[in-house]
Amino acid sequence: MMEPVPAELRALLDRDEIERLLKRYARALDDKDYDVLDSCFTMDARIDFSEAGGIDAPYPEVKTWLKQVLDPLVEMQHFITNVEVELENDTATGRTYTLNVNGIGDASGAVRHMVVGAVYEDRFVRTGQGWRIAQRREYRLCTMGHRFGPDSN
């Protein structure tokens, strides 16, 4: 019979799994592998990107929207940093910084870049398949470079 995992070790393992989840999300966007996002969010997750010029909708709608807005980008790299997680049994809250480098081609073939600094505020839940994001709100902190996208008017 296996002994239970001590609480301190369980917390470390949970935090590590949540941080790996956040990095998987960033990599899925950069790879434009949107189906990987199914392993990041619960199917009933609510995602609010409206503060950053995006949509506020259930996960399936946001997944479709992400494909529409990210596929035209010719270069993209998402960084995840400053991960703070507060655990409470099978739920957690988190605040994570993200820095996103986005490049869009212009008519001449040149790539123009926009760098966005933002914060994700998340609510996580433990599922049978591991930790998932059940709620996300993004707050934009700064934008540098050439502005483009839904909120660039």
N, CA, C and O atoms as a GROMACS GRO file, in nm:
protein
  612
    1MET      N    1   0.084  -0.118   0.000
    1MET     CA    2   0.000   0.000   0.000
    1MET      C    3   0.089   0.125   0.000
    1MET      O    4   0.184   0.135   0.077
    2MET      N    5   0.054   0.219  -0.088
    2MET     CA    6   0.133   0.342  -0.098
    2MET      C    7   0.093   0.438   0.014
    2MET      O    8  -0.024   0.452   0.048
    3GLU      N    9   0.194   0.503   0.068
    3GLU     CA   10   0.168   0.603   0.171
    3GLU      C   11   0.125   0.734   0.105
    3GLU      O   12   0.168   0.762  -0.007
    4PRO      N   13   0.041   0.813   0.170
    4PRO     CA   14  -0.001   0.941   0.112
    4PRO      C   15   0.118   1.035   0.098
    4PRO      O   16   0.215   1.030   0.174
    5VAL      N   17   0.109   1.120  -0.002
    5VAL     CA   18   0.213   1.220  -0.027
    5VAL      C   19   0.200   1.330   0.079
    5VAL      O   20   0.091   1.382   0.099
    6PRO      N   21   0.310   1.366   0.146
    6PRO     CA   22   0.304   1.475   0.244
    6PRO      C   23   0.253   1.604   0.179
    6PRO      O   24   0.277   1.629   0.061
    7ALA      N   25   0.182   1.684   0.256
    7ALA     CA   26   0.118   1.805   0.206
    7ALA      C   27   0.218   1.900   0.139
    7ALA      O   28   0.188   1.959   0.035
    8GLU      N   29   0.336   1.915   0.198
    8GLU     CA   30   0.436   2.006   0.141
    8GLU      C   31   0.482   1.958   0.004
    8GLU      O   32   0.499   2.038  -0.088
    9LEU      N   33   0.502   1.828  -0.010
    9LEU     CA   34   0.543   1.772  -0.138
    9LEU      C   35   0.429   1.783  -0.239
    9LEU      O   36   0.452   1.815  -0.355
   10ARG      N   37   0.306   1.756  -0.196
   10ARG     CA   38   0.189   1.767  -0.285
   10ARG      C   39   0.178   1.910  -0.339
   10ARG      O   40   0.150   1.929  -0.457
   11ALA      N   41   0.201   2.011  -0.254
   11ALA     CA   42   0.194   2.151  -0.297
   11ALA      C   43   0.302   2.181  -0.401
   11ALA      O   44   0.274   2.248  -0.500
   12LEU      N   45   0.423   2.131  -0.381
   12LEU     CA   46   0.530   2.152  -0.479
   12LEU      C   47   0.495   2.086  -0.612
   12LEU      O   48   0.515   2.145  -0.718
   13LEU      N   49   0.443   1.966  -0.607
   13LEU     CA   50   0.405   1.895  -0.729
   13LEU      C   51   0.291   1.967  -0.801
   13LEU      O   52   0.292   1.978  -0.923
   14ASP      N   53   0.194   2.015  -0.725
   14ASP     CA   54   0.082   2.089  -0.786
   14ASP      C   55   0.130   2.217  -0.851
   14ASP      O   56   0.090   2.247  -0.964
   15ARG      N   57   0.214   2.292  -0.783
   15ARG     CA   58   0.266   2.417  -0.841
   15ARG      C   59   0.346   2.389  -0.968
   15ARG      O   60   0.336   2.464  -1.066
   16ASP      N   61   0.425   2.283  -0.966
   16ASP     CA   62   0.502   2.246  -1.084
   16ASP      C   63   0.410   2.210  -1.200
   16ASP      O   64   0.434   2.251  -1.313
   17GLU      N   65   0.306   2.134  -1.173
   17GLU     CA   66   0.213   2.095  -1.279
   17GLU      C   67   0.141   2.218  -1.336
   17GLU      O   68   0.122   2.227  -1.458
   18ILE      N   69   0.102   2.311  -1.251
   18ILE     CA   70   0.036   2.432  -1.299
   18ILE      C   71   0.132   2.516  -1.383
   18ILE      O   72   0.093   2.570  -1.487
   19GLU      N   73   0.256   2.528  -1.340
   19GLU     CA   74   0.354   2.604  -1.420
   19GLU      C   75   0.378   2.537  -1.554
   19GLU      O   76   0.391   2.606  -1.656
   20ARG      N   77   0.384   2.404  -1.557
   20ARG     CA   78   0.400   2.333  -1.685
   20ARG      C   79   0.276   2.354  -1.774
   20ARG      O   80   0.289   2.363  -1.896
   21LEU      N   81   0.158   2.361  -1.714
   21LEU     CA   82   0.034   2.389  -1.786
   21LEU      C   83   0.043   2.526  -1.854
   21LEU      O   84   0.008   2.540  -1.971
   22LEU      N   85   0.089   2.626  -1.781
   22LEU     CA   86   0.101   2.762  -1.836
   22LEU      C   87   0.201   2.766  -1.952
   22LEU      O   88   0.178   2.835  -2.051
   23LYS      N   89   0.310   2.694  -1.939
   23LYS     CA   90   0.409   2.689  -2.046
   23LYS      C   91   0.356   2.612  -2.167
   23LYS      O   92   0.384   2.648  -2.282
   24ARG      N   93   0.277   2.507  -2.142
   24ARG     CA   94   0.214   2.432  -2.253
   24ARG      C   95   0.120   2.523  -2.331
   24ARG      O   96   0.115   2.516  -2.454
   25TYR      N   97   0.046   2.607  -2.261
   25TYR     CA   98  -0.042   2.705  -2.325
   25TYR      C   99   0.038   2.797  -2.418
   25TYR      O  100   0.000   2.816  -2.533
   26ALA      N  101   0.147   2.853  -2.367
   26ALA     CA  102   0.229   2.944  -2.447
   26ALA      C  103   0.286   2.873  -2.569
   26ALA      O  104   0.284   2.928  -2.680
   27ARG      N  105   0.334   2.753  -2.550
   27ARG     CA  106   0.391   2.678  -2.663
   27ARG      C  107   0.284   2.645  -2.767
   27ARG      O  108   0.310   2.651  -2.887
   28ALA      N  109   0.163   2.610  -2.721
   28ALA     CA  110   0.054   2.579  -2.814
   28ALA      C  111   0.024   2.700  -2.903
   28ALA      O  112   0.002   2.684  -3.023
   29LEU      N  113   0.023   2.820  -2.844
   29LEU     CA  114  -0.001   2.939  -2.924
   29LEU      C  115   0.112   2.960  -3.024
   29LEU      O  116   0.086   2.984  -3.142
   30ASP      N  117   0.236   2.951  -2.979
   30ASP     CA  118   0.350   2.975  -3.067
   30ASP      C  119   0.357   2.872  -3.180
   30ASP      O  120   0.396   2.905  -3.292
   31ASP      N  121   0.319   2.749  -3.151
   31ASP     CA  122   0.317   2.643  -3.253
   31ASP      C  123   0.190   2.646  -3.338
   31ASP      O  124   0.179   2.573  -3.436
   32LYS      N  125   0.094   2.731  -3.298
   32LYS     CA  126  -0.038   2.736  -3.363
   32LYS      C  127  -0.102   2.598  -3.364
   32LYS      O  128  -0.165   2.556  -3.461
   33ASP      N  129  -0.084   2.528  -3.253
   33ASP     CA  130  -0.141   2.394  -3.232
   33ASP      C  131  -0.257   2.409  -3.134
   33ASP      O  132  -0.246   2.373  -3.017
   34TYR      N  133  -0.367   2.461  -3.184
   34TYR     CA  134  -0.478   2.503  -3.099
   34TYR      C  135  -0.546   2.387  -3.027
   34TYR      O  136  -0.609   2.409  -2.923
   35ASP      N  137  -0.536   2.266  -3.079
   35ASP     CA  138  -0.597   2.152  -3.010
   35ASP      C  139  -0.527   2.121  -2.878
   35ASP      O  140  -0.588   2.062  -2.789
   36VAL      N  141  -0.400   2.159  -2.864
   36VAL     CA  142  -0.329   2.141  -2.737
   36VAL      C  143  -0.397   2.222  -2.628
   36VAL      O  144  -0.388   2.187  -2.510
   37LEU      N  145  -0.464   2.331  -2.665
   37LEU     CA  146  -0.532   2.414  -2.566
   37LEU      C  147  -0.639   2.336  -2.491
   37LEU      O  148  -0.675   2.372  -2.378
   38ASP      N  149  -0.692   2.228  -2.552
   38ASP     CA  150  -0.791   2.144  -2.483
   38ASP      C  151  -0.732   2.081  -2.356
   38ASP      O  152  -0.806   2.046  -2.264
   39SER      N  153  -0.599   2.067  -2.352
   39SER     CA  154  -0.534   2.012  -2.233
   39SER      C  155  -0.493   2.121  -2.135
   39SER      O  156  -0.430   2.094  -2.033
   40CYS      N  157  -0.530   2.245  -2.166
   40CYS     CA  158  -0.499   2.359  -2.079
   40CYS      C  159  -0.622   2.414  -2.009
   40CYS      O  160  -0.613   2.462  -1.896
   41PHE      N  161  -0.738   2.406  -2.074
   41PHE     CA  162  -0.861   2.465  -2.022
   41PHE      C  163  -0.966   2.358  -1.998
   41PHE      O  164  -0.966   2.254  -2.063
   42THR      N  165  -1.055   2.384  -1.903
   42THR     CA  166  -1.175   2.302  -1.892
   42THR      C  167  -1.265   2.342  -2.008
   42THR      O  168  -1.257   2.455  -2.056
   43MET      N  169  -1.349   2.252  -2.053
   43MET     CA  170  -1.436   2.282  -2.167
   43MET      C  171  -1.536   2.392  -2.134
   43MET      O  172  -1.587   2.458  -2.225
   44ASP      N  173  -1.565   2.413  -2.006
   44ASP     CA  174  -1.660   2.519  -1.968
   44ASP      C  175  -1.589   2.643  -1.912
   44ASP      O  176  -1.652   2.726  -1.847
   45ALA      N  177  -1.459   2.654  -1.937
   45ALA     CA  178  -1.383   2.770  -1.887
   45ALA      C  179  -1.437   2.900  -1.947
   45ALA      O  180  -1.486   2.903  -2.060
   46ARG      N  181  -1.427   3.004  -1.868
   46ARG     CA  182  -1.462   3.139  -1.914
   46ARG      C  183  -1.332   3.216  -1.929
   46ARG      O  184  -1.251   3.220  -1.837
   47ILE      N  185  -1.312   3.278  -2.046
   47ILE     CA  186  -1.187   3.348  -2.074
   47ILE      C  187  -1.220   3.490  -2.116
   47ILE      O  188  -1.300   3.512  -2.207
   48ASP      N  189  -1.158   3.585  -2.049
   48ASP     CA  190  -1.185   3.726  -2.075
   48ASP      C  191  -1.058   3.795  -2.123
   48ASP      O  192  -0.970   3.828  -2.043
   49PHE      N  193  -1.049   3.817  -2.253
   49PHE     CA  194  -0.939   3.890  -2.313
   49PHE      C  195  -0.982   4.031  -2.352
   49PHE      O  196  -0.909   4.100  -2.424
   50SER      N  197  -1.100   4.076  -2.306
   50SER     CA  198  -1.154   4.205  -2.350
   50SER      C  199  -1.068   4.323  -2.306
   50SER      O  200  -1.059   4.422  -2.379
   51GLU      N  201  -1.005   4.315  -2.191
   51GLU     CA  202  -0.918   4.422  -2.142
   51GLU      C  203  -0.798   4.444  -2.235
   51GLU      O  204  -0.741   4.553  -2.241
   52ALA      N  205  -0.762   4.337  -2.307
   52ALA     CA  206  -0.648   4.343  -2.399
   52ALA      C  207  -0.694   4.355  -2.545
   52ALA      O  208  -0.614   4.333  -2.636
   53GLY      N  209  -0.821   4.389  -2.566
   53GLY     CA  210  -0.870   4.408  -2.702
   53GLY      C  211  -0.932   4.285  -2.765
   53GLY      O  212  -0.967   4.287  -2.883
   54GLY      N  213  -0.946   4.178  -2.689
   54GLY     CA  214  -1.002   4.054  -2.742
   54GLY      C  215  -1.146   4.034  -2.701
   54GLY      O  216  -1.220   4.129  -2.682
   55ILE      N  217  -1.184   3.907  -2.687
   55ILE     CA  218  -1.322   3.873  -2.654
   55ILE      C  219  -1.331   3.818  -2.512
   55ILE      O  220  -1.231   3.780  -2.452
   56ASP      N  221  -1.453   3.816  -2.462
   56ASP     CA  222  -1.487   3.756  -2.333
   56ASP      C  223  -1.592   3.650  -2.366
   56ASP      O  224  -1.706   3.683  -2.400
   57ALA      N  225  -1.553   3.522  -2.355
   57ALA     CA  226  -1.642   3.416  -2.404
   57ALA      C  227  -1.603   3.282  -2.342
   57ALA      O  228  -1.499   3.270  -2.278
   58PRO      N  229  -1.688   3.181  -2.362
   58PRO     CA  230  -1.652   3.046  -2.319
   58PRO      C  231  -1.532   2.994  -2.400
   58PRO      O  232  -1.508   3.036  -2.513
   59TYR      N  233  -1.459   2.901  -2.340
   59TYR     CA  234  -1.337   2.849  -2.403
   59TYR      C  235  -1.354   2.808  -2.549
   59TYR      O  236  -1.272   2.850  -2.630
   60PRO      N  237  -1.455   2.730  -2.588
   60PRO     CA  238  -1.462   2.690  -2.729
   60PRO      C  239  -1.466   2.808  -2.826
   60PRO      O  240  -1.406   2.801  -2.934
   61GLU      N  241  -1.534   2.916  -2.790
   61GLU     CA  242  -1.537   3.036  -2.875
   61GLU      C  243  -1.401   3.105  -2.877
   61GLU      O  244  -1.358   3.153  -2.982
   62VAL      N  245  -1.335   3.109  -2.763
   62VAL     CA  246  -1.203   3.173  -2.756
   62VAL      C  247  -1.101   3.093  -2.836
   62VAL      O  248  -1.014   3.152  -2.901
   63LYS      N  249  -1.111   2.963  -2.833
   63LYS     CA  250  -1.019   2.878  -2.912
   63LYS      C  251  -1.031   2.913  -3.061
   63LYS      O  252  -0.930   2.929  -3.129
   64THR      N  253  -1.154   2.925  -3.110
   64THR     CA  254  -1.177   2.961  -3.251
   64THR      C  255  -1.124   3.101  -3.279
   64THR      O  256  -1.061   3.124  -3.382
   65TRP      N  257  -1.149   3.195  -3.188
   65TRP     CA  258  -1.103   3.333  -3.203
   65TRP      C  259  -0.950   3.340  -3.207
   65TRP      O  260  -0.893   3.412  -3.289
   66LEU      N  261  -0.883   3.265  -3.118
   66LEU     CA  262  -0.737   3.266  -3.116
   66LEU      C  263  -0.680   3.224  -3.251
   66LEU      O  264  -0.586   3.285  -3.301
   67LYS      N  265  -0.736   3.120  -3.308
   67LYS     CA  266  -0.691   3.075  -3.441
   67LYS      C  267  -0.707   3.187  -3.543
   67LYS      O  268  -0.617   3.211  -3.624
   68GLN      N  269  -0.819   3.256  -3.541
   68GLN     CA  270  -0.845   3.363  -3.637
   68GLN      C  271  -0.745   3.478  -3.623
   68GLN      O  272  -0.697   3.531  -3.723
   69VAL      N  273  -0.714   3.517  -3.499
   69VAL     CA  274  -0.627   3.633  -3.481
   69VAL      C  275  -0.478   3.599  -3.484
   69VAL      O  276  -0.396   3.685  -3.516
   70LEU      N  277  -0.443   3.474  -3.452
   70LEU     CA  278  -0.301   3.439  -3.447
   70LEU      C  279  -0.248   3.379  -3.577
   70LEU      O  280  -0.130   3.393  -3.607
   71ASP      N  281  -0.332   3.311  -3.653
   71ASP     CA  282  -0.284   3.249  -3.777
   71ASP      C  283  -0.218   3.349  -3.873
   71ASP      O  284  -0.120   3.312  -3.938
   72PRO      N  285  -0.267   3.473  -3.885
   72PRO     CA  286  -0.201   3.567  -3.978
   72PRO      C  287  -0.060   3.611  -3.933
   72PRO      O  288   0.015   3.664  -4.014
   73LEU      N  289  -0.024   3.590  -3.807
   73LEU     CA  290   0.106   3.634  -3.759
   73LEU      C  291   0.216   3.545  -3.818
   73LEU      O  292   0.204   3.423  -3.818
   74VAL      N  293   0.322   3.608  -3.867
   74VAL     CA  294   0.432   3.532  -3.927
   74VAL      C  295   0.540   3.498  -3.823
   74VAL      O  296   0.621   3.408  -3.844
   75GLU      N  297   0.539   3.570  -3.712
   75GLU     CA  298   0.631   3.541  -3.602
   75GLU      C  299   0.555   3.561  -3.471
   75GLU      O  300   0.473   3.651  -3.457
   76MET      N  301   0.586   3.474  -3.376
   76MET     CA  302   0.517   3.486  -3.248
   76MET      C  303   0.597   3.408  -3.142
   76MET      O  304   0.645   3.298  -3.167
   77GLN      N  305   0.609   3.469  -3.024
   77GLN     CA  306   0.675   3.401  -2.913
   77GLN      C  307   0.615   3.453  -2.783
   77GLN      O  308   0.616   3.573  -2.756
   78HIS      N  309   0.562   3.360  -2.703
   78HIS     CA  310   0.501   3.393  -2.574
   78HIS      C  311   0.593   3.347  -2.462
   78HIS      O  312   0.636   3.232  -2.458
   79PHE      N  313   0.622   3.438  -2.370
   79PHE     CA  314   0.702   3.407  -2.252
   79PHE      C  315   0.609   3.407  -2.131
   79PHE      O  316   0.520   3.491  -2.120
   80ILE      N  317   0.630   3.312  -2.042
   80ILE     CA  318   0.554   3.301  -1.917
   80ILE      C  319   0.653   3.320  -1.803
   80ILE      O  320   0.757   3.254  -1.799
   81THR      N  321   0.620   3.411  -1.709
   81THR     CA  322   0.713   3.440  -1.600
   81THR      C  323   0.635   3.488  -1.477
   81THR      O  324   0.514   3.507  -1.482
   82ASN      N  325   0.706   3.505  -1.367
   82ASN     CA  326   0.649   3.556  -1.241
   82ASN      C  327   0.521   3.480  -1.203
   82ASN      O  328   0.418   3.541  -1.176
   83VAL      N  329   0.529   3.349  -1.203
   83VAL     CA  330   0.413   3.265  -1.172
   83VAL      C  331   0.392   3.262  -1.021
   83VAL      O  332   0.480   3.222  -0.945
   84GLU      N  333   0.273   3.306  -0.979
   84GLU     CA  334   0.233   3.302  -0.838
   84GLU      C  335   0.107   3.216  -0.829
   84GLU      O  336   0.009   3.244  -0.898
   85VAL      N  337   0.109   3.115  -0.745
   85VAL     CA  338  -0.005   3.024  -0.733
   85VAL      C  339  -0.040   3.007  -0.586
   85VAL      O  340   0.048   2.984  -0.502
   86GLU      N  341  -0.168   3.018  -0.555
   86GLU     CA  342  -0.220   2.991  -0.422
   86GLU      C  343  -0.311   2.869  -0.432
   86GLU      O  344  -0.413   2.871  -0.500
   87LEU      N  345  -0.272   2.763  -0.362
   87LEU     CA  346  -0.346   2.637  -0.368
   87LEU      C  347  -0.448   2.628  -0.255
   87LEU      O  348  -0.424   2.676  -0.144
   88GLU      N  349  -0.562   2.566  -0.285
   88GLU     CA  350  -0.661   2.533  -0.183
   88GLU      C  351  -0.730   2.404  -0.224
   88GLU      O  352  -0.829   2.406  -0.297
   89ASN      N  353  -0.675   2.293  -0.175
   89ASN     CA  354  -0.725   2.159  -0.208
   89ASN      C  355  -0.720   2.135  -0.359
   89ASN      O  356  -0.611   2.130  -0.416
   90ASP      N  357  -0.835   2.120  -0.423
   90ASP     CA  358  -0.840   2.090  -0.566
   90ASP      C  359  -0.867   2.212  -0.653
   90ASP      O  360  -0.905   2.198  -0.769
   91THR      N  361  -0.846   2.331  -0.597
   91THR     CA  362  -0.857   2.455  -0.674
   91THR      C  363  -0.736   2.541  -0.644
   91THR      O  364  -0.665   2.520  -0.545
   92ALA      N  365  -0.713   2.636  -0.729
   92ALA     CA  366  -0.601   2.729  -0.708
   92ALA      C  367  -0.631   2.858  -0.783
   92ALA      O  368  -0.710   2.860  -0.878
   93THR      N  369  -0.568   2.964  -0.739
   93THR     CA  370  -0.571   3.090  -0.812
   93THR      C  371  -0.428   3.125  -0.847
   93THR      O  372  -0.333   3.085  -0.779
   94GLY      N  373  -0.413   3.199  -0.955
   94GLY     CA  374  -0.279   3.234  -0.998
   94GLY      C  375  -0.273   3.366  -1.069
   94GLY      O  376  -0.372   3.415  -1.125
   95ARG      N  377  -0.155   3.424  -1.064
   95ARG     CA  378  -0.126   3.549  -1.134
   95ARG      C  379   0.008   3.526  -1.203
   95ARG      O  380   0.107   3.491  -1.139
   96THR      N  381   0.010   3.547  -1.336
   96THR     CA  382   0.127   3.517  -1.416
   96THR      C  383   0.153   3.630  -1.514
   96THR      O  384   0.060   3.679  -1.578
   97TYR      N  385   0.278   3.671  -1.525
   97TYR     CA  386   0.315   3.769  -1.627
   97TYR      C  387   0.340   3.696  -1.759
   97TYR      O  388   0.386   3.582  -1.761
   98THR      N  389   0.308   3.765  -1.867
   98THR     CA  390   0.338   3.714  -2.000
   98THR      C  391   0.394   3.827  -2.084
   98THR      O  392   0.351   3.942  -2.073
   99LEU      N  393   0.490   3.795  -2.166
   99LEU     CA  394   0.547   3.889  -2.262
   99LEU      C  395   0.533   3.822  -2.398
   99LEU      O  396   0.586   3.713  -2.419
  100ASN      N  397   0.462   3.887  -2.489
  100ASN     CA  398   0.432   3.828  -2.618
  100ASN      C  399   0.492   3.913  -2.730
  100ASN      O  400   0.464   4.032  -2.742
  101VAL      N  401   0.575   3.849  -2.811
  101VAL     CA  402   0.634   3.914  -2.927
  101VAL      C  403   0.557   3.866  -3.049
  101VAL      O  404   0.552   3.746  -3.077
  102ASN      N  405   0.497   3.960  -3.122
  102ASN     CA  406   0.414   3.927  -3.236
  102ASN      C  407   0.466   3.999  -3.359
  102ASN      O  408   0.495   4.119  -3.354
  103GLY      N  409   0.479   3.927  -3.469
  103GLY     CA  410   0.526   3.988  -3.593
  103GLY      C  411   0.425   3.967  -3.705
  103GLY      O  412   0.378   3.855  -3.727
  104ILE      N  413   0.393   4.073  -3.774
  104ILE     CA  414   0.299   4.066  -3.886
  104ILE      C  415   0.370   4.118  -4.011
  104ILE      O  416   0.440   4.219  -4.005
  105GLY      N  417   0.350   4.050  -4.122
  105GLY     CA  418   0.411   4.093  -4.247
  105GLY      C  419   0.332   4.207  -4.310
  105GLY      O  420   0.209   4.210  -4.302
  106ASP      N  421   0.404   4.301  -4.372
  106ASP     CA  422   0.335   4.408  -4.443
  106ASP      C  423   0.342   4.380  -4.594
  106ASP      O  424   0.396   4.278  -4.636
  107ALA      N  425   0.288   4.470  -4.674
  107ALA     CA  426   0.278   4.449  -4.818
  107ALA      C  427   0.415   4.432  -4.884
  107ALA      O  428   0.426   4.366  -4.988
  108SER      N  429   0.519   4.491  -4.826
  108SER     CA  430   0.653   4.481  -4.884
  108SER      C  431   0.724   4.352  -4.845
  108SER      O  432   0.831   4.320  -4.898
  109GLY      N  433   0.664   4.276  -4.753
  109GLY     CA  434   0.727   4.153  -4.706
  109GLY      C  435   0.806   4.172  -4.578
  109GLY      O  436   0.856   4.075  -4.521
  110ALA      N  437   0.817   4.296  -4.532
  110ALA     CA  438   0.886   4.323  -4.406
  110ALA      C  439   0.797   4.279  -4.289
  110ALA      O  440   0.675   4.277  -4.300
  111VAL      N  441   0.861   4.245  -4.179
  111VAL     CA  442   0.788   4.204  -4.059
  111VAL      C  443   0.792   4.319  -3.959
  111VAL      O  444   0.898   4.370  -3.925
  112ARG      N  445   0.674   4.358  -3.912
  112ARG     CA  446   0.664   4.462  -3.811
  112ARG      C  447   0.623   4.395  -3.680
  112ARG      O  448   0.537   4.307  -3.679
  113HIS      N  449   0.686   4.436  -3.571
  113HIS     CA  450   0.666   4.370  -3.442
  113HIS      C  451   0.588   4.455  -3.343
  113HIS      O  452   0.602   4.577  -3.337
  114MET      N  453   0.506   4.386  -3.267
  114MET     CA  454   0.438   4.444  -3.152
  114MET      C  455   0.470   4.353  -3.033
  114MET      O  456   0.452   4.231  -3.040
  115VAL      N  457   0.517   4.413  -2.926
  115VAL     CA  458   0.548   4.339  -2.804
  115VAL      C  459   0.446   4.380  -2.698
  115VAL      O  460   0.426   4.499  -2.672
  116VAL      N  461   0.382   4.281  -2.639
  116VAL     CA  462   0.277   4.306  -2.541
  116VAL      C  463   0.318   4.245  -2.408
  116VAL      O  464   0.354   4.127  -2.401
  117GLY      N  465   0.312   4.325  -2.302
  117GLY     CA  466   0.330   4.276  -2.167
  117GLY      C  467   0.194   4.270  -2.100
  117GLY      O  468   0.118   4.367  -2.106
  118ALA      N  469   0.163   4.159  -2.035
  118ALA     CA  470   0.030   4.144  -1.976
  118ALA      C  471   0.037   4.055  -1.852
  118ALA      O  472   0.141   3.995  -1.822
  119VAL      N  473  -0.075   4.047  -1.783
  119VAL     CA  474  -0.091   3.960  -1.666
  119VAL      C  475  -0.210   3.870  -1.690
  119VAL      O  476  -0.316   3.916  -1.734
  120TYR      N  477  -0.194   3.742  -1.662
  120TYR     CA  478  -0.306   3.648  -1.660
  120TYR      C  479  -0.347   3.629  -1.514
  120TYR      O  480  -0.263   3.600  -1.429
  121GLU      N  481  -0.474   3.645  -1.486
  121GLU     CA  482  -0.529   3.608  -1.356
  121GLU      C  483  -0.617   3.485  -1.381
  121GLU      O  484  -0.716   3.492  -1.453
  122ASP      N  485  -0.578   3.374  -1.320
  122ASP     CA  486  -0.642   3.246  -1.348
  122ASP      C  487  -0.702   3.182  -1.224
  122ASP      O  488  -0.659   3.206  -1.112
  123ARG      N  489  -0.804   3.101  -1.249
  123ARG     CA  490  -0.855   3.007  -1.149
  123ARG      C  491  -0.834   2.869  -1.209
  123ARG      O  492  -0.876   2.842  -1.322
  124PHE      N  493  -0.770   2.782  -1.134
  124PHE     CA  494  -0.738   2.647  -1.178
  124PHE      C  495  -0.821   2.546  -1.101
  124PHE      O  496  -0.861   2.570  -0.987
  125VAL      N  497  -0.848   2.431  -1.165
  125VAL     CA  498  -0.914   2.320  -1.097
  125VAL      C  499  -0.838   2.192  -1.130
  125VAL      O  500  -0.785   2.174  -1.239
  126ARG      N  501  -0.834   2.103  -1.031
  126ARG     CA  502  -0.776   1.971  -1.052
  126ARG      C  503  -0.884   1.883  -1.115
  126ARG      O  504  -0.994   1.871  -1.061
  127THR      N  505  -0.853   1.822  -1.228
  127THR     CA  506  -0.946   1.732  -1.294
  127THR      C  507  -0.885   1.592  -1.296
  127THR      O  508  -0.773   1.571  -1.249
  128GLY      N  509  -0.959   1.497  -1.348
  128GLY     CA  510  -0.906   1.361  -1.363
  128GLY      C  511  -0.788   1.355  -1.458
  128GLY      O  512  -0.711   1.259  -1.455
  129GLN      N  513  -0.773   1.456  -1.543
  129GLN     CA  514  -0.662   1.463  -1.638
  129GLN      C  515  -0.552   1.559  -1.593
  129GLN      O  516  -0.459   1.587  -1.668
  130GLY      N  517  -0.562   1.609  -1.471
  130GLY     CA  518  -0.462   1.704  -1.420
  130GLY      C  519  -0.522   1.842  -1.404
  130GLY      O  520  -0.642   1.862  -1.420
  131TRP      N  521  -0.436   1.938  -1.370
  131TRP     CA  522  -0.481   2.076  -1.350
  131TRP      C  523  -0.520   2.139  -1.482
  131TRP      O  524  -0.458   2.114  -1.585
  132ARG      N  525  -0.627   2.221  -1.478
  132ARG     CA  526  -0.675   2.293  -1.596
  132ARG      C  527  -0.714   2.435  -1.554
  132ARG      O  528  -0.744   2.460  -1.437
  133ILE      N  529  -0.713   2.526  -1.649
  133ILE     CA  530  -0.759   2.663  -1.626
  133ILE      C  531  -0.910   2.664  -1.642
  133ILE      O  532  -0.962   2.624  -1.746
  134ALA      N  533  -0.981   2.709  -1.538
  134ALA     CA  534  -1.128   2.716  -1.541
  134ALA      C  535  -1.176   2.858  -1.567
  134ALA      O  536  -1.290   2.879  -1.609
  135GLN      N  537  -1.089   2.955  -1.542
  135GLN     CA  538  -1.125   3.095  -1.565
  135GLN      C  539  -0.996   3.173  -1.587
  135GLN      O  540  -0.897   3.152  -1.517
  136ARG      N  541  -0.999   3.264  -1.685
  136ARG     CA  542  -0.882   3.347  -1.713
  136ARG      C  543  -0.928   3.488  -1.748
  136ARG      O  544  -1.026   3.508  -1.819
  137ARG      N  545  -0.852   3.584  -1.697
  137ARG     CA  546  -0.870   3.724  -1.735
  137ARG      C  547  -0.730   3.778  -1.763
  137ARG      O  548  -0.638   3.759  -1.684
  138GLU      N  549  -0.716   3.845  -1.878
  138GLU     CA  550  -0.587   3.904  -1.915
  138GLU      C  551  -0.597   4.056  -1.903
  138GLU      O  552  -0.694   4.118  -1.947
  139TYR      N  553  -0.494   4.114  -1.841
  139TYR     CA  554  -0.481   4.258  -1.830
  139TYR      C  555  -0.354   4.300  -1.902
  139TYR      O  556  -0.246   4.252  -1.870
  140ARG      N  557  -0.366   4.389  -1.998
  140ARG     CA  558  -0.249   4.438  -2.070
  140ARG      C  559  -0.180   4.544  -1.985
  140ARG      O  560  -0.245   4.635  -1.933
  141LEU      N  561  -0.049   4.532  -1.973
  141LEU     CA  562   0.030   4.629  -1.897
  141LEU      C  563   0.100   4.729  -1.988
  141LEU      O  564   0.109   4.847  -1.956
  142CYS      N  565   0.150   4.680  -2.102
  142CYS     CA  566   0.221   4.770  -2.193
  142CYS      C  567   0.220   4.712  -2.334
  142CYS      O  568   0.206   4.591  -2.354
  143THR      N  569   0.236   4.801  -2.430
  143THR     CA  570   0.248   4.762  -2.571
  143THR      C  571   0.360   4.844  -2.631
  143THR      O  572   0.364   4.967  -2.616
  144MET      N  573   0.450   4.776  -2.700
  144MET     CA  574   0.565   4.844  -2.762
  144MET      C  575   0.571   4.808  -2.910
  144MET      O  576   0.534   4.696  -2.949
  145GLY      N  577   0.616   4.899  -2.991
  145GLY     CA  578   0.635   4.871  -3.132
  145GLY      C  579   0.512   4.905  -3.215
  145GLY      O  580   0.429   4.987  -3.177
  146HIS      N  581   0.503   4.840  -3.329
  146HIS     CA  582   0.394   4.862  -3.424
  146HIS      C  583   0.265   4.802  -3.370
  146HIS      O  584   0.258   4.682  -3.344
  147ARG      N  585   0.163   4.885  -3.353
  147ARG     CA  586   0.035   4.835  -3.301
  147ARG      C  587  -0.050   4.780  -3.413
  147ARG      O  588  -0.067   4.842  -3.518
  148PHE      N  589  -0.105   4.659  -3.389
  148PHE     CA  590  -0.200   4.600  -3.482
  148PHE      C  591  -0.292   4.510  -3.403
  148PHE      O  592  -0.268   4.484  -3.285
  149GLY      N  593  -0.396   4.463  -3.466
  149GLY     CA  594  -0.491   4.374  -3.399
  149GLY      C  595  -0.621   4.444  -3.369
  149GLY      O  596  -0.644   4.556  -3.412
  150PRO      N  597  -0.709   4.374  -3.293
  150PRO     CA  598  -0.845   4.425  -3.273
  150PRO      C  599  -0.854   4.556  -3.198
  150PRO      O  600  -0.953   4.628  -3.215
  151ASP      N  601  -0.757   4.591  -3.115
  151ASP     CA  602  -0.767   4.713  -3.035
  151ASP      C  603  -0.670   4.823  -3.081
  151ASP      O  604  -0.638   4.913  -3.004
  152SER      N  605  -0.623   4.815  -3.204
  152SER     CA  606  -0.520   4.910  -3.248
  152SER      C  607  -0.576   5.037  -3.310
  152SER      O  608  -0.500   5.122  -3.356
  153ASN      N  609  -0.705   5.052  -3.313
  153ASN     CA  610  -0.764   5.174  -3.372
  153ASN      C  611  -0.756   5.291  -3.279
  153ASN      O  612  -0.801   5.401  -3.313
   0.00000   0.00000   0.00000
